[in-house]
Amino acid sequence: MIYDALLGDPAVDEHLSDDAHVDAMLQVEEALARAQATLGLIPESAADVITDSTREDEYDLDSLAAGAAKAGNLAIPLVQALTANAARRDPVSARYVHWGATSQDIIDTATVLQLRAAVSLVADSLARAADAAAELAERHATTVMAGRTWLQHATPITFGLKAAGWLAALDRVHERVEFALDDAMFLQFGGASGTLGSYDDRGLELTALLADGLALRQTNIPWHAHRDRLADLACALGVAVGTTGKIARDISLLSQTEVAEAFEPAEEGKGGSSAMPQKRNPVGASVVLAASIRVPGLVATMLAAMPNEHERALGGWQAEWETLPQIVHLAGGAARHTAEMLAGLEIDAERMRANIDLTQGVSLAESASMALAEHIGRFDAHRVIGDASRRAIAEHRPLADVLAEAPDVMKHLSREEIARLLTPGNYLGSSATFIADALAAHATYRDVD
């Protein structure tokens, strides 16, 4: 698709392509034949022929797609094509293609192989984003800026604290994605109804060999109609995309003309406008936000598809085929763009300080109120400072000047004390500790990881 390079990650998408899906299915068929030959279930010569017949360049995707449209899944025409290719080499060996397996065994296991390759790259991008956030948190630990609640100025923070919040969230979702991916790395192998009946008493031996050959884990029971592991992975990716969306939202708001505190890295040809030559649009943020809008519905589809019928689904399984790859595709793009944004994010510390000063001290009203409360009580202090703040805003005057005219304030606080209370860098609370703790946790996590 023409937008894949923008909305996804080419490295991730390579493992989600039609070619990759067919190749993964052929890997499963080859591994199955090899395991069966090891146990003497099929001749070794047949396994050799089947292996030779799994070369991907022998399979026409258009023909497979047309076959899937009639058969109801891709495994049926693929097995037919694999059998035909094997028959050209040796008609006897062709009889053993797909011996005793069922379509869902091949498709599900191939999907797991694709997820292992693709989602690992998504996790890598999340880790790079976290590393970049850590660098920002450390570098800007003392860069004071306006805190914002309900899109309005609140008490001051540092940009390092904001970045530390991003960092902690990225570490959490990275851990969840890796856990969910690892938890999904199970072979699907059960035969027609999940009993392995076609292998008599050799089914469990075969399952163990097949799992080992594909470097997957063996379940204690086939999971054809139980989709919880894949749904868990979809949910973990959904939360990860939501987290990157929060970061992208912050960056896009900070890059507004009226704010102008942070900007995505500049690059020739990036973020321009077809009409306005001065524009520097936050392209990365737009892609991440688009993903955060689309992915929740796709995750909901994965959850809605979970109530499968009996031993094999009618519609629910089929609903996953395009949905899960789309989630991974969008998560890959969101994680990649977030890592790139954070790695090159440009910060204007002077503009941050200038924006704090726009309120002429009003954003630090809480600081003055808490100090005055020690003398006259919280309720009265809140009322006095609130009245002064409203007057300062209405008259476009510094809050310090208005407080200096309030007898209830000057009776207890000096001008010097008021100036200290209204200095942004003096009202950062535990920000430094929070940043240090987030950085320490990240360092420990990355060492363990």
C-alpha positions in Angstrom: 0.0 0.0 0.0 1.2 3.5 -0.9 1.0 4.8 2.7 2.8 1.8 4.3 6.2 3.5 4.4 4.6 6.5 6.2 2.3 4.8 8.6 4.4 1.7 9.3 7.9 0.5 9.7 9.4 -1.1 6.5 11.4 -3.5 8.7 8.3 -4.7 10.6 6.2 -4.8 7.5 8.6 -7.1 5.7 7.6 -9.8 8.2 3.9 -9.1 7.7 3.8 -9.3 3.9 2.0 -11.9 1.8 5.3 -13.4 0.8 6.4 -13.6 4.5 3.1 -15.3 5.4 3.4 -17.9 2.6 7.1 -18.4 3.5 6.2 -19.0 7.2 3.5 -21.5 6.3 6.0 -23.4 4.1 8.5 -23.4 7.0 5.9 -25.1 9.1 5.2 -27.7 6.4 8.9 -28.4 6.0 9.4 -28.7 9.8 6.4 -31.0 10.0 7.8 -33.3 7.4 11.2 -33.3 9.0 9.8 -34.2 12.4 7.6 -36.9 10.9 10.6 -38.4 9.1 12.6 -38.4 12.4 9.9 -40.5 14.0 9.5 -42.8 11.0 6.0 -41.6 10.3 7.0 -40.7 6.7 10.0 -41.7 4.7 13.2 -39.6 5.0 13.2 -39.3 1.2 9.7 -37.8 1.3 10.9 -35.2 3.8 13.7 -34.3 1.5 11.4 -33.9 -1.5 9.0 -31.8 0.6 11.8 -29.6 1.8 13.0 -29.0 -1.8 9.4 -28.1 -2.8 9.1 -25.3 -0.2 11.1 -22.8 -2.2 9.0 -19.7 -2.1 9.8 -18.7 -5.7 7.7 -21.7 -6.9 4.5 -20.2 -5.5 2.3 -17.7 -7.3 0.5 -15.3 -4.8 -2.3 -14.4 -7.2 -3.1 -18.1 -7.8 -3.0 -18.8 -4.0 -5.3 -15.8 -3.4 -7.8 -17.1 -5.9 -7.6 -20.5 -4.3 -8.2 -19.1 -0.9 -11.2 -17.2 -2.1 -12.8 -20.6 -3.0 -11.4 -22.8 -0.2 -12.0 -20.4 2.7 -8.4 -20.2 3.9 -4.9 -20.0 2.4 -3.6 -23.3 3.7 -5.7 -25.4 1.4 -4.5 -24.0 -2.0 -0.9 -23.7 -0.6 -0.9 -27.4 0.4 -2.3 -28.2 -3.0 0.5 -26.3 -4.7 3.1 -27.8 -2.4 1.8 -31.3 -3.2 1.9 -30.5 -6.9 5.5 -29.2 -6.7 6.5 -32.3 -4.7 4.8 -34.6 -7.2 6.9 -33.1 -10.0 9.9 -34.3 -8.1 8.6 -37.6 -6.8 4.9 -38.6 -7.0 5.3 -41.0 -4.1 6.8 -38.5 -1.7 4.0 -36.0 -2.6 1.5 -38.3 -0.8 3.1 -37.3 2.5 2.6 -33.5 2.2 0.7 -32.1 5.2 0.5 -35.6 6.7 -2.2 -35.6 9.4 -2.2 -31.8 10.0 -5.0 -29.4 9.6 -5.1 -25.9 8.0 -5.3 -24.0 11.2 -2.2 -25.8 12.6 -0.3 -24.4 9.7 -1.8 -20.9 9.6 -1.7 -20.3 13.3 1.9 -21.5 13.7 3.0 -19.4 10.7 1.3 -16.4 12.3 3.3 -17.0 15.5 6.5 -17.2 13.5 5.7 -13.9 11.8 4.8 -12.3 15.1 8.1 -13.4 16.6 10.0 -11.5 13.9 7.7 -8.5 13.5 6.8 -7.7 17.1 10.4 -8.1 18.3 11.2 -5.1 16.0 8.3 -3.1 17.5 9.7 -3.8 20.9 13.1 -2.7 19.7 11.6 0.7 18.6 9.9 1.1 21.9 13.2 0.5 23.7 14.9 3.1 21.5 12.1 5.6 22.2 12.6 4.9 26.0 16.4 5.4 25.7 15.8 8.7 23.9 13.3 9.8 26.5 15.8 9.0 29.2 18.4 11.2 27.6 15.9 14.1 27.4 14.9 13.6 31.1 18.5 13.7 32.2 19.6 16.6 30.0 16.5 18.7 30.9 16.1 17.8 34.5 16.3 21.5 35.5 14.7 23.1 32.4 11.7 24.8 33.9 8.5 25.0 32.0 4.8 25.5 32.6 2.9 22.5 33.8 -0.4 22.3 32.0 -3.7 20.9 33.3 -6.9 21.0 31.2 -4.7 22.7 28.6 -4.1 25.7 30.9 -1.0 26.8 32.8 -0.7 25.0 36.2 2.2 25.0 38.6 5.7 24.7 37.0 7.5 21.5 36.2 10.6 20.7 34.3 10.8 19.3 30.8 12.9 16.6 32.4 9.9 15.6 34.5 7.7 15.4 31.4 10.3 13.3 29.6 10.7 11.1 32.7 6.9 10.4 32.6 7.3 9.4 28.9 10.2 7.2 29.8 8.5 5.4 32.6 5.4 4.7 30.5 7.5 3.5 27.5 9.4 1.1 29.8 6.1 -0.3 31.1 4.6 -0.9 27.7 7.9 -2.3 26.4 7.8 -4.9 29.2 4.2 -5.7 28.6 4.7 -6.2 24.8 7.8 -8.4 25.4 5.9 -10.5 27.9 2.8 -10.9 25.7 5.0 -11.8 22.7 6.9 -14.4 24.7 3.6 -15.8 26.0 2.3 -16.2 22.5 5.3 -18.2 21.2 3.5 -21.6 21.3 3.2 -24.1 18.5 -0.4 -24.7 17.3 -0.7 -28.4 16.5 -3.8 -30.5 17.1 -5.1 -32.0 13.9 -8.7 -32.0 12.8 -10.4 -31.6 16.2 -7.5 -31.0 18.5 -6.9 -34.7 19.4 -4.0 -35.5 17.1 -6.0 -38.6 16.3 -4.3 -39.2 12.9 -1.0 -40.0 14.7 -2.3 -42.6 17.1 0.0 -42.6 20.1 2.9 -40.7 18.4 1.2 -37.3 18.4 2.9 -35.9 21.5 6.3 -37.0 20.3 5.7 -35.4 17.0 4.5 -32.2 18.7 7.6 -32.0 20.8 9.9 -32.4 17.7 7.9 -29.9 15.6 8.0 -27.3 18.4 11.8 -27.8 18.8 12.3 -27.6 15.0 10.6 -24.2 14.9 12.1 -23.0 18.2 8.5 -22.6 19.7 7.1 -23.9 23.0 4.8 -26.8 23.2 1.4 -26.3 24.8 -0.2 -28.9 27.1 -3.3 -28.7 24.8 -4.1 -27.3 21.3 -5.5 -23.8 21.3 -7.4 -23.7 18.0 -10.5 -22.1 19.6 -8.8 -20.3 22.5 -7.4 -17.0 21.3 -6.4 -15.4 24.7 -2.7 -15.3 24.0 -3.1 -13.5 20.7 -5.7 -11.2 22.2 -3.3 -10.4 25.1 -0.6 -9.5 22.5 -3.1 -7.3 20.6 -4.0 -5.5 23.9 -0.4 -5.0 24.8 0.3 -3.5 21.5 -2.8 -1.3 21.8 -1.7 0.1 25.1 1.8 0.7 23.7 0.3 2.6 20.8 -1.9 4.6 23.2 1.2 5.5 25.2 3.0 6.7 22.0 -0.1 8.6 21.2 0.1 10.5 24.5 3.7 11.4 23.8 2.8 12.5 20.3 -0.1 14.6 21.6 2.3 16.4 24.0 4.8 17.1 21.3 2.2 18.3 18.9 0.8 20.7 21.5 4.3 21.9 22.5 5.0 22.7 18.8 2.0 24.9 18.2 3.0 28.4 17.1 1.6 30.0 20.2 3.6 27.6 22.4 6.7 26.8 20.3 8.6 25.0 23.1 9.5 21.7 21.3 9.9 20.6 17.7 10.3 17.4 15.8 13.7 17.0 14.2 14.1 19.0 11.0 14.7 17.1 7.8 14.8 18.2 4.1 11.3 17.6 2.7 9.7 16.7 6.0 6.7 18.4 7.4 6.2 21.0 4.6 3.0 22.4 3.3 1.9 22.4 -0.3 0.6 25.9 0.1 2.5 27.6 3.0 6.3 27.6 2.7 6.9 28.5 6.3 5.2 25.5 7.7 7.0 22.9 9.8 4.3 20.3 10.5 4.7 17.6 13.1 4.5 14.7 10.7 5.8 12.1 13.2 3.2 13.1 15.7 0.4 12.9 13.2 1.3 9.4 12.2 1.5 8.2 15.8 -1.8 9.9 16.6 -3.4 8.3 13.5 -2.3 4.9 14.8 -3.7 5.7 18.3 -7.0 6.4 16.7 -7.1 3.3 14.5 -5.7 0.6 16.8 -8.3 0.6 19.6 -11.0 -0.5 17.1 -8.7 -3.2 15.8 -8.0 -4.4 19.3 -11.7 -4.5 20.0 -12.1 -6.7 16.9 -9.6 -9.2 18.4 -11.5 -9.2 21.6 -14.8 -9.6 19.9 -13.4 -12.5 17.9 -12.6 -14.6 21.0 -15.9 -16.4 21.6 -15.1 -19.3 19.2 -17.6 -22.1 18.5 -16.7 -25.4 19.9 -13.4 -26.8 18.5 -13.0 -24.5 15.5 -14.2 -21.0 14.9 -16.7 -19.9 12.3 -15.8 -16.2 11.6 -13.9 -15.3 14.7 -10.6 -16.9 13.6 -11.0 -15.5 10.1 -11.5 -12.0 11.6 -8.0 -12.2 13.0 -6.2 -12.8 9.7 -6.0 -9.2 8.6 -6.7 -7.5 12.0 -3.7 -8.7 13.9 -1.2 -7.8 11.2 -2.8 -4.4 10.9 -2.3 -3.9 14.6 1.4 -4.9 14.4 1.8 -2.7 11.3 0.4 0.4 13.0 2.3 -0.3 16.2 5.5 -0.6 14.3 4.9 2.8 12.7 3.9 4.4 15.9 7.0 3.0 17.8 9.4 4.0 15.0 8.1 7.5 14.7 8.1 8.0 18.5 11.7 6.8 18.7 12.7 9.2 15.9 10.8 12.1 17.3 12.4 11.8 20.8 15.9 11.1 19.5 16.0 14.4 17.6 13.5 16.5 19.6 14.5 20.2 19.7 13.8 22.0 22.9 13.5 25.8 23.3 14.3 26.4 27.0 14.1 30.1 26.7 10.6 29.9 25.2 9.6 27.6 28.0 10.6 30.2 30.6 9.0 33.0 28.6 5.7 31.1 28.5 5.7 30.7 32.3 6.2 34.4 32.6 3.1 35.1 30.5 0.9 34.6 33.6 3.1 37.1 35.6 3.2 34.8 38.6 -0.4 33.6 38.6 0.6 30.0 37.8 2.4 30.0 41.2 -0.6 31.1 43.2 -0.7 27.7 45.0 2.8 28.4 46.3 1.7 31.7 47.8 -1.5 30.1 49.1 0.3 27.3 50.9 2.7 29.7 52.6 -0.1 32.0 53.7 -2.2 29.1 54.9 0.4 28.5 57.6 -0.7 31.8 59.1 -4.4 32.2 58.4 -5.6 28.6 57.4 -6.0 27.0 54.1 -9.6 28.2 53.3 -8.9 31.9 54.0 -5.5 31.7 52.2 -7.1 30.1 49.2 -9.7 32.9 49.1 -7.2 35.8 49.5 -4.8 34.5 46.9 -7.6 33.6 44.6 -9.0 37.2 44.8 -5.5 38.6 44.2 -5.0 36.3 41.2 -8.2 37.3 39.5 -7.3 40.9 40.0 -3.8 40.4 38.6 -5.3 38.7 35.5 -8.0 41.4 35.0 -5.5 44.2 35.4 -2.7 42.5 33.5 -0.3 43.1 36.5 2.2 40.8 38.2 0.7 38.8 41.0 3.6 39.9 43.3 2.5 43.6 42.9 -1.1 42.8 43.7 -0.1 40.7 46.7 2.0 43.5 48.0 -1.2 45.7 48.1 -3.1 43.1 50.1 -3.0 43.7 53.9 -3.9 40.1 54.7 -0.9 39.0 52.8 1.7 41.6 53.8 0.8 41.1 57.4 2.4 37.6 57.2 4.7 37.6 54.1 7.4 40.0 53.1 8.1 41.2 49.6 11.2 39.0 49.5 9.2 36.0 50.6 6.6 36.7 47.9 9.3 36.9 45.3 10.8 33.6 46.4 7.4 31.9 46.4 6.7 33.1 42.9 10.0 32.0 41.4 9.2 28.9 39.2 12.4 27.1 40.0 11.6 27.2 43.7 8.4 25.3 43.4 9.3 22.0 41.8 8.7 19.8 44.8 10.0 16.3 44.2 10.6 16.6 40.5 14.3 15.9 40.8 13.7 12.7 42.8 11.0 11.5 40.3 13.4 12.0 37.4 16.2 10.3 39.2 14.0 7.4 40.1 12.7 7.0 36.6 16.2 7.1 35.2 17.4 4.5 37.7 14.5 2.2 37.0 15.2 2.5 33.3 18.9 1.7 33.8 18.1 -1.3 35.9 15.4 -2.5 33.4 17.7 -2.1 30.4 20.5 -4.0 32.2 18.1 -6.8 33.0 16.6 -6.7 29.5 
